[in-house]
Amino acid sequence: MSTQRIAFKVHGTVQGVGFRDFTQKRAIEYGLKGWAKNTDCGRVEGEAQGPEESIEKFLKDINNGPRLAHVVKLENKTLESREEEEGQFGLRKTSESVFESL
């Protein structure tokens, strides 16, 4: 089973609709590590790491989002895995985007 790490950025109506909590719940359900946060520009972004098939399911879920969300675009790219990643998938405070266009 291959471990994969991704960066993701979700565009659309994704703030104020429980999107980060939805993302965290799905990530924990799939056994993924990483984080998600709102950005100042109205998106949700983060990183996730875990088994490749779990990452695929996770991306499919966040592309649909929770009931009140409207995802217009989901960007993602593969990153180098981090061996030191510990703990559950977490949420971070709203801040500027840390990713250039993925």
Secondary structure, DSSP 8 states (H G I E B T S, - for coil): --EEEEEEEEEEE-SSSSHHHHHHHHHHHTT-EEEEEEBTTS-EEEEEEEEHHHHHHHHHHHHH-STT-EEEEEEEEEE---TT--SS-EE---BS--S---
